[in-house]
Amino acid sequence: MRARIQVAGGTHGDLLALRDWLAGTPEFHDRVTFELPGAQPGEKGGLATVVLVSLGAGGTSPLAESVSAWLDRRDAEVTVLLTAPDGGTAELTRGRG
């Protein structure tokens, strides 16, 4: 079971920073990857727009808590969209905008 994470109102750097944050936590350090868009003929491929996180027994709650902690440390307002494996969604927005 994997959750999908998208960053809205931010930059690709924000997505990378969130991926690094999650990869640095004990719960998710070995369960974080990017969903890379497929390359069209003649293209090298696009930038990752989604982070995928394999969930453990705790489900999405530990993930939401970790994302919330990351958002608390942001200097600019950023919105994170979480999609659970069952299709449920949550939107978290924080920052010092």
Secondary structure, DSSP 8 states (H G I E B T S, - for coil): -EEEEEEESS-HHHHHHHHHHHHTSTTTTTSEEEE-----TT-------EEEEE--TTTTHHHHHHHHHHHHT-SS-EEEEEE-TTS-EEEEEE---
